[in-house]
Amino acid sequence: MSGSRVPPVELTPAAAELLRRLRAVHGPLMFHQSGGCCDGSAPMCYQDGEFRTGGSDVLVASLDVAGVAEPIPFWMSRSQFEVWAHTRLIVDVVEGRGSGFSLEAPEGVRFLIRSRLAGPDGG
C-alpha cells in the first residue's frame, strides 16, 4: 500500500477484547498516557471526557476496535509524545493491578505499552 501510513498505536487482541468489555459497562472510552513515573508511564483508560486534555496533550490516534461503536482516542502528554515520536506503540494487557484510576483496575489486569522502533512509513 504505497503512500499509506501505519497508525502509530495498535492494540493486541487481548487489549481489544478488554476494551469491548469496558465499553459495554462504561460507555465511550479514551486513553491518556502522561509519561510520569511508575503507573504514569502506563496508558490509563477512562470514560471519554473524564480526563481533561489540553494544550500539553497530543491526540496520537483514534483507535478503531471491532465491536465498539466509536473510535477510542489515545492521548499522550506532549513531552512524552516527543520521546516516543519514532516508536510504534502497542497497547497490551497483563495480569496484575496498577495503582492508577484506569477502568480496567477492578478486572485484576492493567494496560501497558509495548513498543518497537517505527520505520519511515510509521510501521
Secondary structure, 3 states (H helix, E strand, C coil): CCCCCCCCEEECHHHHHHHHHHHHHHCCEEEEECCCCHHHHCCEEEECCCCCCCCCEEEEEEECCCCCCCCEEEEEEHHHHHHHCCEEEEEEEEECCCCCCCCCHHHCEEEEEEEEECCCCCC
